[in-house]
């Protein structure tokens, strides 16, 4: 089990797992304590998922604000009389060209 336990510890270190948890997983694996090894792995997986979900919430919030800025800031002062087409977004209205 030497190679497996080394790979296990390396994997956890690459996932920014703390060294104590990685060492605990390695020892458990070397001693054949499968349940303990899996418990450490599942705990780290849960931690990474929590971080992922927090990042996704941040991305969603930024996307929402981008949409609001486009809708609310892009229409200020751009009143168009009935029957006329509104100017296209980005066509000389001061918006950044990288949209």
TIRO-2110 file (N, C-alpha, C; in Angstrom, 1 decimal):
// TIRO-2110
0.8, -1.2, 0.0, N, 1, A
0.0, 0.0, 0.0, CA, 1, A
0.9, 1.3, 0.0, C, 1, A
2.1, 1.1, -0.1, N, 2, A
3.0, 2.3, 0.0, CA, 2, A
2.7, 3.3, -1.1, C, 2, A
2.6, 2.9, -2.3, N, 3, A
2.3, 3.8, -3.4, CA, 3, A
1.0, 4.5, -3.3, C, 3, A
0.0, 3.7, -2.9, N, 4, A
-1.4, 4.2, -2.7, CA, 4, A
-1.4, 5.3, -1.6, C, 4, A
-0.7, 5.0, -0.5, N, 5, A
-0.7, 6.0, 0.6, CA, 5, A
0.1, 7.3, 0.2, C, 5, A
1.1, 7.1, -0.5, N, 6, A
1.9, 8.3, -1.0, CA, 6, A
1.1, 9.1, -2.0, C, 6, A
0.4, 8.4, -2.9, N, 7, A
-0.5, 9.1, -3.8, CA, 7, A
-1.6, 9.8, -3.1, C, 7, A
-2.2, 9.2, -2.1, N, 8, A
-3.2, 9.8, -1.3, CA, 8, A
-2.8, 11.0, -0.6, C, 8, A
-1.6, 11.0, 0.0, N, 9, A
-1.1, 12.2, 0.7, CA, 9, A
-0.8, 13.3, -0.3, C, 9, A
-0.2, 12.9, -1.5, N, 10, A
0.1, 13.9, -2.5, CA, 10, A
-1.2, 14.6, -3.0, C, 10, A
-2.2, 13.8, -3.2, N, 11, A
-3.5, 14.3, -3.7, CA, 11, A
-4.1, 15.3, -2.7, C, 11, A
-4.1, 15.0, -1.5, N, 12, A
-4.6, 15.9, -0.5, CA, 12, A
-3.8, 17.1, -0.4, C, 12, A
-2.5, 17.0, -0.5, N, 13, A
-1.7, 18.2, -0.4, CA, 13, A
-1.9, 19.2, -1.6, C, 13, A
-2.1, 18.6, -2.8, N, 14, A
-2.4, 19.3, -4.0, CA, 14, A
-3.8, 20.0, -3.9, C, 14, A
-4.7, 19.5, -3.1, N, 15, A
-6.0, 20.1, -2.9, CA, 15, A
-6.1, 21.1, -1.7, C, 15, A
-4.9, 21.5, -1.3, N, 16, A
-4.8, 22.5, -0.2, CA, 16, A
-5.3, 21.9, 1.1, C, 16, A
-5.2, 20.6, 1.3, N, 17, A
-5.6, 20.0, 2.6, CA, 17, A
-4.5, 20.3, 3.6, C, 17, A
-4.9, 20.4, 4.8, N, 18, A
-3.9, 20.7, 5.8, CA, 18, A
-3.0, 19.4, 6.0, C, 18, A
-1.8, 19.7, 6.4, N, 19, A
-0.8, 18.6, 6.4, CA, 19, A
-1.2, 17.5, 7.4, C, 19, A
-1.8, 17.9, 8.5, N, 20, A
-2.2, 16.9, 9.6, CA, 20, A
-3.2, 15.9, 9.0, C, 20, A
-4.2, 16.4, 8.3, N, 21, A
-5.2, 15.6, 7.7, CA, 21, A
-4.6, 14.7, 6.6, C, 21, A
-3.7, 15.2, 5.8, N, 22, A
-3.1, 14.4, 4.8, CA, 22, A
-2.2, 13.2, 5.4, C, 22, A
-1.5, 13.6, 6.5, N, 23, A
-0.7, 12.6, 7.2, CA, 23, A
-1.6, 11.5, 7.9, C, 23, A
-2.8, 12.0, 8.4, N, 24, A
-3.7, 11.1, 9.1, CA, 24, A
-4.3, 10.1, 8.0, C, 24, A
-4.6, 10.6, 6.8, N, 25, A
-5.1, 9.7, 5.8, CA, 25, A
-4.1, 8.7, 5.3, C, 25, A
-2.8, 9.2, 5.2, N, 26, A
-1.7, 8.3, 4.8, CA, 26, A
-1.5, 7.2, 5.8, C, 26, A
-1.5, 7.5, 7.1, N, 27, A
-1.3, 6.5, 8.1, CA, 27, A
-2.4, 5.5, 8.2, C, 27, A
-3.6, 6.0, 8.0, N, 28, A
-4.8, 5.2, 8.0, CA, 28, A
-4.8, 4.2, 6.9, C, 28, A
-4.4, 4.7, 5.7, N, 29, A
-4.3, 3.9, 4.5, CA, 29, A
-3.2, 2.8, 4.7, C, 29, A
-2.0, 3.2, 5.2, N, 30, A
-0.9, 2.2, 5.5, CA, 30, A
-1.3, 1.2, 6.5, C, 30, A
-2.1, 1.5, 7.4, N, 31, A
-2.6, 0.5, 8.5, CA, 31, A
-3.8, -0.2, 8.0, C, 31, A
-4.3, 0.0, 6.8, N, 32, A
-5.5, -0.7, 6.3, CA, 32, A
-6.8, -0.3, 6.9, C, 32, A
-6.8, 0.9, 7.5, N, 33, A
-8.1, 1.4, 8.1, CA, 33, A
-8.8, 2.2, 7.0, C, 33, A
-9.6, 1.4, 6.2, N, 34, A
-10.2, 2.0, 5.0, CA, 34, A
-11.3, 3.0, 5.4, C, 34, A
-12.1, 2.7, 6.5, N, 35, A
-13.1, 3.7, 6.9, CA, 35, A
-12.5, 5.0, 7.3, C, 35, A
-11.5, 5.0, 8.1, N, 36, A
-10.8, 6.3, 8.5, CA, 36, A
-10.3, 7.0, 7.3, C, 36, A
-9.7, 6.3, 6.4, N, 37, A
-9.1, 6.9, 5.2, CA, 37, A
-10.2, 7.6, 4.3, C, 37, A
-11.3, 6.8, 4.1, N, 38, A
-12.4, 7.4, 3.4, CA, 38, A
-13.0, 8.6, 4.1, C, 38, A
-13.1, 8.5, 5.4, N, 39, A
-13.7, 9.6, 6.2, CA, 39, A
-12.9, 10.9, 6.0, C, 39, A
-11.5, 10.8, 6.0, N, 40, A
-10.7, 12.0, 5.7, CA, 40, A
-10.9, 12.5, 4.3, C, 40, A
-10.9, 11.6, 3.3, N, 41, A
-11.1, 12.0, 1.9, CA, 41, A
-12.5, 12.7, 1.8, C, 41, A
-13.5, 12.1, 2.3, N, 42, A
-14.9, 12.7, 2.2, CA, 42, A
-15.0, 14.0, 2.9, C, 42, A
-14.3, 14.2, 4.0, N, 43, A
-14.3, 15.5, 4.7, CA, 43, A
-13.6, 16.5, 3.8, C, 43, A
-12.5, 16.2, 3.2, N, 44, A
-11.8, 17.2, 2.3, CA, 44, A
-12.7, 17.4, 1.1, C, 44, A
-13.3, 16.4, 0.6, N, 45, A
-14.2, 16.6, -0.6, CA, 45, A
-15.3, 17.6, -0.2, C, 45, A
-15.9, 17.4, 1.0, N, 46, A
-17.0, 18.3, 1.4, CA, 46, A
-16.5, 19.8, 1.6, C, 46, A
-15.2, 19.9, 2.1, N, 47, A
-14.6, 21.2, 2.3, CA, 47, A
-14.5, 21.9, 0.9, C, 47, A
-13.9, 21.2, -0.1, N, 48, A
-13.7, 21.7, -1.4, CA, 48, A
-15.1, 22.1, -2.1, C, 48, A
-16.1, 21.3, -1.9, N, 49, A
-17.4, 21.6, -2.4, CA, 49, A
-18.0, 22.8, -1.8, C, 49, A
-17.8, 23.0, -0.5, N, 50, A
-18.3, 24.2, 0.1, CA, 50, A
-17.6, 25.4, -0.5, C, 50, A
-16.3, 25.4, -0.7, N, 51, A
-15.5, 26.5, -1.3, CA, 51, A
-16.1, 26.7, -2.7, C, 51, A
-16.3, 25.7, -3.5, N, 52, A
-16.8, 25.8, -4.8, CA, 52, A
-18.2, 26.5, -4.8, C, 52, A
-19.1, 26.1, -3.9, N, 53, A
-20.4, 26.7, -3.9, CA, 53, A
-20.3, 28.1, -3.5, C, 53, A
-19.4, 28.5, -2.6, N, 54, A
-19.3, 29.9, -2.2, CA, 54, A
-18.8, 30.7, -3.4, C, 54, A
-17.8, 30.2, -4.1, N, 55, A
-17.4, 30.9, -5.3, CA, 55, A
-18.5, 31.0, -6.3, C, 55, A
-19.3, 30.0, -6.5, N, 56, A
-20.4, 30.0, -7.5, CA, 56, A
-21.4, 31.1, -7.0, C, 56, A
-21.7, 31.2, -5.7, N, 57, A
-22.6, 32.3, -5.3, CA, 57, A
-22.0, 33.6, -5.6, C, 57, A
-20.7, 33.8, -5.5, N, 58, A
-20.1, 35.1, -5.8, CA, 58, A
-20.2, 35.4, -7.3, C, 58, A
-20.0, 34.4, -8.1, N, 59, A
-20.1, 34.6, -9.6, CA, 59, A
-21.5, 34.9, -9.9, C, 59, A
-22.5, 34.2, -9.4, N, 60, A
-23.9, 34.5, -9.6, CA, 60, A
-24.2, 35.9, -9.2, C, 60, A
-23.7, 36.4, -8.1, N, 61, A
-24.0, 37.8, -7.7, CA, 61, A
-23.4, 38.8, -8.6, C, 61, A
-22.2, 38.5, -9.1, N, 62, A
-21.6, 39.4, -10.0, CA, 62, A
-22.3, 39.4, -11.4, C, 62, A
-22.7, 38.3, -11.8, N, 63, A
-23.5, 38.2, -13.1, CA, 63, A
-24.8, 39.0, -12.9, C, 63, A
-25.5, 38.9, -11.8, N, 64, A
-26.7, 39.6, -11.6, CA, 64, A
-26.4, 41.1, -11.6, C, 64, A
-25.3, 41.6, -11.0, N, 65, A
-25.0, 43.0, -11.0, CA, 65, A
-24.6, 43.5, -12.4, C, 65, A
-23.9, 42.7, -13.2, N, 66, A
-23.6, 43.0, -14.5, CA, 66, A
-24.9, 43.2, -15.3, C, 66, A
-25.8, 42.4, -15.1, N, 67, A
-27.1, 42.5, -15.8, CA, 67, A
-27.8, 43.8, -15.4, C, 67, A
-27.9, 44.0, -14.1, N, 68, A
-28.5, 45.2, -13.7, CA, 68, A
-27.9, 46.5, -14.2, C, 68, A
-26.5, 46.5, -14.2, N, 69, A
-25.8, 47.7, -14.7, CA, 69, A
-26.1, 47.9, -16.2, C, 69, A
-26.2, 46.8, -16.9, N, 70, A
-26.5, 46.9, -18.3, CA, 70, A
-27.9, 47.5, -18.5, C, 70, A
-28.9, 47.0, -17.7, N, 71, A
-30.2, 47.4, -17.9, CA, 71, A
-30.5, 48.8, -17.3, C, 71, A
-30.0, 49.1, -16.1, N, 72, A
-30.4, 50.3, -15.5, CA, 72, A
-29.5, 51.5, -15.8, C, 72, A
-28.2, 51.2, -16.0, N, 73, A
-27.3, 52.3, -16.3, CA, 73, A
-27.3, 52.6, -17.8, C, 73, A
-27.5, 51.6, -18.6, N, 74, A
-27.5, 51.7, -20.0, CA, 74, A
-28.7, 52.4, -20.6, C, 74, A
-29.7, 52.6, -19.8, N, 75, A
-30.9, 53.2, -20.4, CA, 75, A
-31.1, 54.7, -19.9, C, 75, A
-30.3, 55.1, -19.0, N, 76, A
-30.4, 56.5, -18.4, CA, 76, A
-30.1, 57.5, -19.5, C, 76, A
-31.0, 58.4, -19.6, N, 77, A
-30.8, 59.5, -20.6, CA, 77, A
-31.0, 59.1, -22.0, C, 77, A
-31.4, 57.9, -22.3, N, 78, A
-31.6, 57.4, -23.6, CA, 78, A
-33.0, 57.2, -24.0, C, 78, A
-33.9, 58.2, -23.6, N, 79, A
-35.3, 58.1, -23.9, CA, 79, A
-35.5, 58.2, -25.4, C, 79, A
-36.3, 57.4, -25.9, N, 80, A
-36.5, 57.4, -27.3, CA, 80, A
-38.0, 57.6, -27.6, C, 80, A
-38.4, 58.6, -28.4, N, 81, A
-39.8, 58.9, -28.7, CA, 81, A
-40.5, 57.6, -29.2, C, 81, A
-41.8, 57.5, -29.0, N, 82, A
-42.5, 56.4, -29.4, CA, 82, A
-42.4, 56.2, -31.0, C, 82, A
-42.3, 55.0, -31.4, N, 83, A
-42.2, 54.7, -32.8, CA, 83, A
-40.8, 54.7, -33.4, C, 83, A
-39.8, 55.2, -32.6, N, 84, A
-38.4, 55.2, -33.0, CA, 84, A
-37.6, 54.0, -32.4, C, 84, A
-36.6, 53.5, -33.1, N, 85, A
-35.8, 52.4, -32.5, CA, 85, A
-34.8, 53.0, -31.5, C, 85, A
-34.6, 52.3, -30.5, N, 86, A
-33.6, 52.7, -29.5, CA, 86, A
-32.2, 52.4, -30.1, C, 86, A
-31.2, 53.3, -29.7, N, 87, A
-29.9, 53.0, -30.2, CA, 87, A
-29.3, 51.7, -29.7, C, 87, A
-28.5, 51.1, -30.5, N, 88, A
-27.9, 49.8, -30.1, CA, 88, A
-27.0, 50.0, -28.9, C, 88, A
-26.9, 49.0, -28.0, N, 89, A
-26.0, 49.1, -26.9, CA, 89, A
-24.6, 49.1, -27.4, C, 89, A
-23.7, 49.9, -26.9, N, 90, A
-22.3, 49.9, -27.3, CA, 90, A
-22.0, 50.8, -28.5, C, 90, A
-23.1, 51.3, -29.1, N, 91, A
-22.9, 52.1, -30.3, CA, 91, A
-22.8, 53.6, -29.9, C, 91, A
-21.6, 54.0, -29.4, N, 92, A
-21.4, 55.4, -29.1, CA, 92, A
-22.0, 55.8, -27.8, C, 92, A
-22.4, 54.9, -26.9, N, 93, A
-23.1, 55.3, -25.7, CA, 93, A
-22.2, 55.3, -24.5, C, 93, A
-20.9, 55.2, -24.7, N, 94, A
-19.9, 55.3, -23.6, CA, 94, A
-19.7, 54.0, -22.9, C, 94, A
-20.3, 52.9, -23.4, N, 95, A
-20.0, 51.6, -22.8, CA, 95, A
-18.6, 51.1, -23.3, C, 95, A
-18.0, 50.3, -22.5, N, 96, A
-16.7, 49.7, -22.8, CA, 96, A
-16.8, 48.8, -24.0, C, 96, A
-15.8, 48.9, -24.8, N, 97, A
-15.8, 48.1, -26.1, CA, 97, A
-15.6, 46.6, -25.9, C, 97, A
-15.2, 46.2, -24.6, N, 98, A
-14.9, 44.8, -24.4, CA, 98, A
-16.1, 44.0, -24.0, C, 98, A
-17.3, 44.5, -24.2, N, 99, A
-18.5, 43.7, -23.8, CA, 99, A
-18.9, 42.9, -25.0, C, 99, A
END
